[in-house]
Each structure stands twice: as C-alpha cells, then as structure tokens.
Amino acid sequence: MEIKKYKLDGSENGVVSLPEELFAKECAGADVVIYEAVKAYLANQRQGTSSVKSRSEVKGSGKKLFRQKGTGNARPGDIKTPVRRGGGRAFGPKPKDWTIKLPKKLKRLALKIALSQLVKKEGLKVIEDLKFEAPSTKKAKTIIDSVASGRKKLVIFDSSDSALVKSFANIEDVKTDRADTLYAYQVLNADNLLITESGLKKVIEVFGS
C-alpha cells in the first residue's frame, strides 16, 4: 500500500509504503471498538474534582432554630439543613475517579481502524521531517497551508521538540502530538493528519505489531 509523500512546500516527493495491517485494517464490529475507545478517552480527561459541602460539612450551629409547635412555621431543623439558604447540599457531587481502562489490544485496534478510515478519505499526508531552530508560527502556518486541507489538522512528530510544538501551538484548529502516544480519538477528530517521515517510522514501530 502506497501513498504520496510531500515536501514542505506542498509539492509531491515520491511515494511511501504503508503496512496494510496498520493503515488498511478492517474488522467486524469496528463501530463498537471506536465507540469504546472514544468513550474511554473522553472519560479519562475528566478531573473528577467537583465537590459540594453536605449538611455535615457546612459551618454552623446544630441547634434547633425555634420550637417545633406553636409558631405557625414549618417544622424547623438547624441552620445547616439543605432546605435553607446557606445550608448543605443534599446528594451533591463529590470527587470521583472517572478512569476507564481499556485492554491494550483494543486501544491499538481502535487506532488502526481510525488510521485506515483516514487513509480511505485521503486525509493522511506524509511530509518531510521538520526541524526548526527556533519557534516560528509563520513558518509552521505556511507548511500547514501548503500541504493540508480541511478545518482540523493533527501534526505528528517522532519525538517532543519544544520549537516545533510552540510553532504550531498558536495556529487555529491545529494540534500536535508525539508518534508514540497517538490515540484513536485524535485521529478521528482530524480532517487531515500530517505525519513526518520519522514520525511514520515511529508509529509503525510502536503500533505496527
């Protein structure tokens, strides 16, 4: 399986071979696999730190506000009761761990399916390796405009490079990531995936098996 390779100015620069096991994956129940991977990814982004004070945690006296009968009012509790302003909240949210752990094979299968779907839509672009001496948003945007189309773009490098990350950070609808941490959700959420030659080798090395 071969696709075109591009120079940084957008011109074609030959072809590159892609392993079918990684970029032409088909399996029964692909939609279910993708659903589980996306659900797990989004759940794992949740901090789970939302919290409110219950009746026992609110500061205030536990003394009954006034007598039970004879005042014409409702039966009183203390000032911390949930029905009074400033009281505790009944059944409110508390810190919770939303983490969903997926089997490694399932996560890799979801990534392979996502990459295969992107290749079918001609959304995968292999480009020359990028090397910036210093961050340059202007230079990064020129490369994006020359090679990619569509609204959302994902740029993949073989390793973390602060100059590259900073160069693409301020461009609208462009995200970056390392090849060895690629996840199915990122691929599915991109119209175009730009991957460097060395980044492609790393993806094949890490996820090809």
Residue pairs with C-beta under 8 A, 6 or more apart in sequence:
1 17
1 18
1 19
1 20
1 23
1 24
2 15
2 16
2 17
2 18
3 15
3 16
3 18
3 119
3 124
3 126
4 12
4 14
4 15
4 16
4 126
5 12
5 13
5 14
5 15
5 16
5 126
5 127
5 128
5 197
6 12
6 13
6 125
6 126
6 127
6 128
6 147
7 13
7 127
7 128
8 127
8 128
8 130
8 143
8 146
8 147
9 146
10 146
10 147
13 128
16 126
16 197
16 200
18 24
18 119
18 200
19 204
19 208
21 112
21 208
22 112
22 115
22 116
22 203
22 204
22 207
22 208
23 112
23 115
23 116
23 119
23 124
24 116
24 119
25 109
25 112
25 113
25 115
25 116
26 113
26 116
27 33
27 109
27 113
30 113
33 106
33 109
33 110
33 113
34 110
34 113
34 114
34 184
34 188
36 102
36 106
36 110
37 102
37 106
37 107
37 110
37 111
37 183
37 184
37 185
38 184
38 185
38 188
39 100
40 100
40 101
40 102
40 107
41 183
41 184
41 185
42 185
43 98
43 99
43 100
44 98
44 99
44 100
46 98
48 95
48 96
48 97
48 98
49 95
50 93
50 94
50 95
51 92
51 93
51 94
51 95
52 88
52 89
52 92
52 93
52 94
53 88
53 89
53 92
54 88
54 89
54 90
54 92
55 80
55 81
55 82
55 87
55 88
55 90
56 80
56 88
57 88
58 80
58 86
58 87
58 88
60 78
60 79
60 80
60 86
60 87
61 78
61 79
62 78
62 80
63 78
64 76
64 77
64 78
65 76
65 77
65 78
65 79
66 73
66 76
68 75
68 76
77 83
77 84
79 86
79 87
80 87
80 88
81 87
81 88
82 88
82 89
82 90
107 183
107 184
108 207
110 184
111 182
111 183
111 184
111 187
111 207
112 207
113 184
114 184
114 187
114 188
115 124
115 187
115 193
117 188
118 124
118 187
118 190
118 193
123 150
123 190
123 191
123 192
123 193
124 192
124 193
124 195
125 147
125 148
125 192
125 193
125 194
125 195
126 195
126 196
126 197
126 200
127 143
127 147
127 194
127 195
127 196
127 197
128 196
128 197
129 158
129 196
129 197
129 198
130 143
130 157
130 161
130 164
130 196
132 139
132 140
132 161
132 163
132 164
132 167
133 163
134 163
135 162
135 163
135 166
135 167
136 167
137 167
137 168
137 169
137 170
137 171
139 167
140 164
140 167
140 168
140 171
140 174
141 171
144 153
144 155
144 168
144 171
144 174
144 194
147 194
148 191
148 192
148 194
149 191
149 192
150 191
150 192
151 173
151 191
152 173
152 174
152 175
152 189
152 190
152 191
152 192
153 173
153 174
153 175
153 190
153 191
153 192
153 193
153 194
154 174
154 175
154 176
154 177
154 186
154 187
154 189
154 190
154 192
154 193
154 194
155 168
155 174
155 175
155 176
155 177
155 194
155 195
156 176
156 177
156 178
156 179
156 182
156 193
156 194
156 195
156 196
156 199
156 203
157 164
157 176
157 177
157 178
157 179
157 196
157 198
157 199
158 178
158 179
158 196
158 198
158 199
158 201
158 202
159 178
159 179
159 202
160 178
164 176
165 176
168 174
168 175
168 176
169 176
175 186
175 190
177 186
178 202
179 195
179 199
179 200
179 202
179 203
179 206
180 202
180 203
180 206
182 203
182 207
187 193
195 203
